[in-house]
Amino acid sequence: MSRKRWNGWLHQWVFIGPALFFFTLIIAIPFLMSFYYSFTDWDGIASHAPKWVGVSNFKTIFTDDTDFRNSFWFTIRFSLAEIVFT
């Protein structure tokens, strides 16, 4: 690779590097961690390692949790009303 081309790549990484670093630190890592923890039985405080439970958390939310069902239905109605009236 020529020196001029290498210099061009260096300039690009100097500008995009910090943005990529902070995006990864603030957005990507917490998103991936929340995806992982949604499949575990961990309260976020206990010092023990999270126990893998698979999709049982989602099954419980969609079948047994009436608060989730009520909140979800309210959100659907609110969104539709906002779309229509806006």
Steps between C-alpha positions, in 0.01 A plus 500: 500500500639835406574766758235735358232232515604402854480865601146519360392198704658646811307826456174308464562295814596809700157644429287186516691322777371698800142488373524126443656450843229695684221343294630157594543596865165676546265325253627165372636341818194582719269379221680167473514462878127566535432244228708244692346582839147472364563125466627458857353494848699783655371801692793729418612527860592151620866412490448148367530421133181527294316170447400431138122453467453548126168634378309427820520870595321593179248217540418626850457859382273415208283241677488575873573869553179705488687825568705449185187422299323814629805718436547358153133557410518858635811566290329369186193720558712804585716456189199461273334809649819702456534390140138582416492837678840612383 
